[in-house]
Amino acid sequence: MSYRTILPQLIAAALFPVGPSPAFAEEPALPLGAETAGNALPGEIMLRAAPLMQAGRGDEATFWFYAGQLRWRSRLNGGPAQDPTGEPALFSSLFETLGPPVNNWAFGDIPKLQRTIDAVLLWDAHYPDPSLDPVVHERMRAGLRDLRDQIGREAGMIRAERASRGLENR
């Protein structure tokens, strides 16, 4: 092959690499039932975590726990009219009951927790709750993104703290 015939092929290979570009990462996978949970009440979403944790499916439990939290925080911060249950105490109760086992599992693998938060944000964007105040909800979404980023920055410290308490780092 001559220089003149191979040069265009080399240029094309450099401009159009085979396979997906690293800039276009795959979207995270959403758990089973994600498409039907968009209009569920936040408490119902959070409650999906309990049986999943009991069944040893911590990653899915983490998804639903954080998805429910995101929606509920948006309702609670949107004012009393936004919370259909009228009971912030119910949120606190679920958070205190489900939070420790879910977070104990989730924080054992920081990169996976960050990917799960990305999946929650993706799910929330694909299956929005139109009853939420969009300004308040975007503020809650930003808070969840900030949490994801903070967890990443503090990953070493989190792992060390868990190890010192005898908790598993996966």
C-alpha positions as CSV (number, residue, x, y, z in Angstrom):
1,M,0.0,0.0,0.0
2,S,1.3,3.4,-0.9
3,Y,1.5,6.4,1.4
4,R,-1.3,8.1,-0.7
5,T,-3.7,5.2,-0.2
6,I,-3.1,4.6,3.5
7,L,-3.0,8.3,4.7
8,P,-6.8,8.9,4.2
9,Q,-7.5,5.7,6.2
10,L,-5.2,6.8,9.0
11,I,-6.9,10.2,9.1
12,A,-10.3,8.6,9.2
13,A,-9.3,6.2,12.0
14,A,-8.0,9.1,14.1
15,L,-11.1,11.2,13.5
16,F,-13.7,8.5,13.9
17,P,-12.4,6.0,16.5
18,V,-14.1,2.6,16.7
19,G,-16.3,2.2,19.8
20,P,-17.9,4.7,22.1
21,S,-16.0,7.8,23.0
22,P,-15.0,8.1,26.6
23,A,-16.8,11.4,26.6
24,F,-20.1,9.6,26.1
25,A,-20.3,7.3,29.1
26,E,-23.2,4.9,29.2
27,E,-26.2,6.0,31.2
28,P,-26.5,4.1,34.5
29,A,-29.0,1.2,34.6
30,L,-32.2,1.9,36.4
31,P,-33.7,-0.8,38.6
32,L,-36.8,-2.8,37.8
33,G,-40.0,-0.8,38.2
34,A,-38.3,2.6,37.7
35,E,-40.6,3.6,34.9
36,T,-43.8,3.1,37.0
37,A,-42.4,4.7,40.2
38,G,-42.3,8.2,38.8
39,N,-45.7,9.2,40.2
40,A,-45.5,7.2,43.4
41,L,-45.5,9.1,46.7
42,P,-42.1,9.5,48.2
43,G,-42.8,7.3,51.1
44,E,-43.8,4.5,48.8
45,I,-40.6,5.0,46.9
46,M,-38.5,4.9,50.1
47,L,-40.3,1.9,51.4
48,R,-39.1,-0.2,48.4
49,A,-35.7,-0.2,50.1
50,A,-36.6,-2.3,53.2
51,P,-37.5,-5.6,51.4
52,L,-34.5,-5.2,49.1
53,M,-32.1,-4.8,52.0
54,Q,-33.6,-7.9,53.6
55,A,-33.1,-9.8,50.4
56,G,-29.4,-8.8,50.2
57,R,-30.0,-6.4,47.3
58,G,-28.3,-3.4,48.8
59,D,-27.6,-1.5,45.6
60,E,-31.3,-1.5,44.5
61,A,-32.3,-0.5,48.1
62,T,-29.9,2.4,48.0
63,F,-31.4,3.6,44.7
64,W,-34.9,3.6,46.1
65,F,-33.9,5.1,49.4
66,Y,-32.2,8.1,47.7
67,A,-34.9,8.4,45.0
68,G,-37.6,8.6,47.7
69,Q,-35.5,11.1,49.7
70,L,-35.0,13.4,46.7
71,R,-38.7,13.5,46.0
72,W,-39.7,13.9,49.7
73,R,-37.2,16.6,50.4
74,S,-38.6,18.5,47.4
75,R,-42.2,18.2,48.8
76,L,-41.1,19.2,52.3
77,N,-39.2,22.2,51.1
78,G,-42.0,23.2,48.7
79,G,-44.2,24.1,51.7
80,P,-47.1,22.3,53.4
81,A,-49.2,22.2,50.3
82,Q,-46.6,20.2,48.5
83,D,-46.5,17.4,51.1
84,P,-49.5,15.2,50.4
85,T,-49.1,13.3,53.6
86,G,-48.9,16.4,55.7
87,E,-46.5,14.5,57.9
88,P,-42.8,15.5,57.9
89,A,-42.6,13.1,60.9
90,L,-43.3,10.2,58.7
91,F,-40.3,11.2,56.5
92,S,-38.1,11.4,59.6
93,S,-39.3,8.0,60.8
94,L,-38.5,6.3,57.5
95,F,-35.2,8.1,57.3
96,E,-34.2,7.0,60.8
97,T,-35.4,3.4,60.2
98,L,-34.2,2.8,56.7
99,G,-31.2,5.2,56.6
100,P,-28.7,3.3,58.8
101,P,-28.8,-0.1,57.1
102,V,-29.0,1.4,53.6
103,N,-26.2,4.0,54.2
104,N,-24.0,1.4,56.0
105,W,-24.2,-0.7,52.8
106,A,-24.0,2.2,50.4
107,F,-20.9,3.9,51.9
108,G,-19.0,0.6,51.7
109,D,-18.4,1.3,48.0
110,I,-18.1,5.0,47.3
111,P,-17.8,4.8,43.5
112,K,-20.9,2.6,43.3
113,L,-22.8,5.0,45.6
114,Q,-21.8,7.9,43.3
115,R,-23.1,5.9,40.3
116,T,-26.3,5.2,42.2
117,I,-26.8,8.9,42.9
118,D,-26.3,9.5,39.1
119,A,-28.9,6.8,38.4
120,V,-31.4,8.5,40.8
121,L,-30.9,11.8,39.1
122,L,-31.3,10.2,35.7
123,W,-34.5,8.4,36.8
124,D,-35.8,11.7,38.3
125,A,-35.2,13.5,35.0
126,H,-36.8,10.7,32.9
127,Y,-39.8,10.2,35.2
128,P,-40.5,13.6,36.7
129,D,-43.2,14.3,39.3
130,P,-45.1,17.3,37.8
131,S,-46.6,18.1,41.2
132,L,-43.3,19.3,42.5
133,D,-42.3,23.0,42.5
134,P,-39.6,23.0,39.7
135,V,-37.4,25.6,41.4
136,V,-37.4,23.8,44.8
137,H,-36.9,20.5,43.1
138,E,-33.9,21.7,41.1
139,R,-32.4,23.0,44.3
140,M,-32.9,19.5,45.9
141,R,-31.4,17.9,42.8
142,A,-28.4,20.2,43.1
143,G,-28.0,19.2,46.8
144,L,-27.9,15.6,45.8
145,R,-25.3,16.3,43.2
146,D,-23.3,18.2,45.8
147,L,-23.5,15.2,48.1
148,R,-22.3,12.9,45.4
149,D,-19.3,15.2,44.8
150,Q,-18.5,15.7,48.5
151,I,-18.6,11.9,49.0
152,G,-16.0,11.6,46.2
153,R,-13.8,14.3,47.6
154,E,-13.9,12.7,51.1
155,A,-13.7,9.0,49.9
156,G,-10.4,8.3,51.6
157,M,-11.5,9.8,54.9
158,I,-14.8,7.9,54.7
159,R,-13.0,4.6,54.0
160,A,-10.6,5.2,56.9
161,E,-13.4,6.0,59.3
162,R,-15.3,2.9,58.3
163,A,-12.2,0.8,58.7
164,S,-11.6,2.2,62.2
165,R,-15.2,1.3,63.1
166,G,-14.8,-2.2,61.7
167,L,-17.1,-1.6,58.8
168,E,-16.6,-3.2,55.4
169,N,-15.1,-1.3,52.5
170,R,-15.9,-3.0,49.2
